[in-house]
Protein backbone atom coordinates (compact mmCIF):
# COMPACT_ATOMS: atom_id res chain seq x y z
CA UNK A 1 0.00 0.00 0.00
CA UNK A 2 1.40 3.38 -0.98
CA UNK A 3 1.23 6.37 1.29
CA UNK A 4 -1.41 8.86 0.22
CA UNK A 5 0.18 11.82 1.98
CA UNK A 6 -1.72 14.63 0.21
CA UNK A 7 -5.12 13.03 0.83
CA UNK A 8 -4.23 12.23 4.45
CA UNK A 9 -3.09 15.78 5.10
CA UNK A 10 -6.17 17.22 3.38
CA UNK A 11 -8.48 14.98 5.36
CA UNK A 12 -6.71 15.74 8.65
CA UNK A 13 -6.94 19.46 7.88
CA UNK A 14 -10.67 19.10 7.14
CA UNK A 15 -11.23 17.36 10.47
CA UNK A 16 -9.27 20.04 12.28
CA UNK A 17 -11.16 22.81 10.48
CA UNK A 18 -14.47 21.22 11.47
CA UNK A 19 -13.29 20.91 15.07
CA UNK A 20 -12.17 24.52 15.24
CA UNK A 21 -15.53 25.74 13.94
CA UNK A 22 -17.54 23.55 16.32
CA UNK A 23 -15.60 24.60 19.43
CA UNK A 24 -14.89 28.16 18.40
CA UNK A 25 -13.83 30.20 21.38
CA UNK A 26 -13.72 27.12 23.64
CA UNK A 27 -10.45 25.62 22.45
CA UNK A 28 -7.40 25.57 24.65
CA UNK A 29 -5.12 24.32 21.87
CA UNK A 30 -2.23 26.72 21.30
CA UNK A 31 -1.71 28.10 17.82
CA UNK A 32 0.45 25.78 15.72
CA UNK A 33 -0.70 22.63 17.53
CA UNK A 34 -3.43 20.03 17.16
CA UNK A 35 -5.16 17.91 19.74
CA UNK A 36 -5.10 14.16 19.16
CA UNK A 37 -6.64 11.40 21.22
CA UNK A 38 -4.44 8.36 21.78
CA UNK A 39 -5.27 4.96 23.14
CA UNK A 40 -6.80 1.67 22.19
CA UNK A 41 -9.47 1.59 24.93
CA UNK A 42 -8.97 4.55 27.25
CA UNK A 43 -8.22 7.72 25.25
CA UNK A 44 -5.83 10.44 26.41
CA UNK A 45 -5.59 13.87 24.78
CA UNK A 46 -2.20 15.11 23.55
CA UNK A 47 -1.22 18.38 21.91
CA UNK A 48 1.29 18.01 19.08
CA UNK A 49 2.89 20.58 16.79
CA UNK A 50 1.36 20.80 13.32
CA UNK A 51 4.83 20.23 11.87
CA UNK A 52 4.51 16.57 12.93
CA UNK A 53 1.90 16.08 10.19
CA UNK A 54 4.71 16.06 7.62
CA UNK A 55 6.95 13.55 9.39
CA UNK A 56 6.85 9.97 7.97
CA UNK A 57 6.51 8.36 11.42
CA UNK A 58 3.51 10.52 12.27
CA UNK A 59 2.02 9.96 8.82
CA UNK A 60 2.21 6.24 9.60
CA UNK A 61 0.16 6.85 12.76
CA UNK A 62 -2.36 8.84 10.70
CA UNK A 63 -2.59 5.97 8.22
CA UNK A 64 -3.38 3.59 11.08
CA UNK A 65 -6.08 5.98 12.26
CA UNK A 66 -7.55 6.10 8.74
CA UNK A 67 -7.59 2.30 8.52
CA UNK A 68 -9.23 1.97 11.94
CA UNK A 69 -11.77 4.79 11.86
CA UNK A 70 -11.81 6.25 8.36
CA UNK A 71 -12.41 9.92 8.98
CA UNK A 72 -15.34 9.48 11.34
CA UNK A 73 -13.52 9.46 14.67
CA UNK A 74 -15.55 8.37 17.71
CA UNK A 75 -14.44 11.28 19.91
CA UNK A 76 -15.11 13.87 17.22
CA UNK A 77 -11.39 14.59 17.18
CA UNK A 78 -8.39 12.98 15.58
CA UNK A 79 -8.00 9.61 17.29
CA UNK A 80 -4.85 7.52 16.89
CA UNK A 81 -5.35 3.83 17.70
CA UNK A 82 -2.10 2.92 19.44
CA UNK A 83 -1.10 2.64 23.05
CA UNK A 84 0.08 5.73 24.86
CA UNK A 85 3.65 4.47 25.33
CA UNK A 86 4.11 3.85 21.59
CA UNK A 87 2.75 7.31 20.77
CA UNK A 88 5.09 8.96 23.26
CA UNK A 89 8.01 6.96 21.86
CA UNK A 90 7.27 8.07 18.28
CA UNK A 91 6.66 11.72 19.13
CA UNK A 92 9.70 11.98 21.40
CA UNK A 93 11.87 10.84 18.49
CA UNK A 94 10.25 13.49 16.27
CA UNK A 95 11.05 16.19 18.80
CA UNK A 96 14.76 15.32 18.87
CA UNK A 97 15.15 14.90 15.12
Beta strands, then each sheet from edge to edge (+ up, - down):
strand 1: 33-38
strand 2: 44-49
strand 3: 78-80
sheet 1: 2+ 1- 3-
end
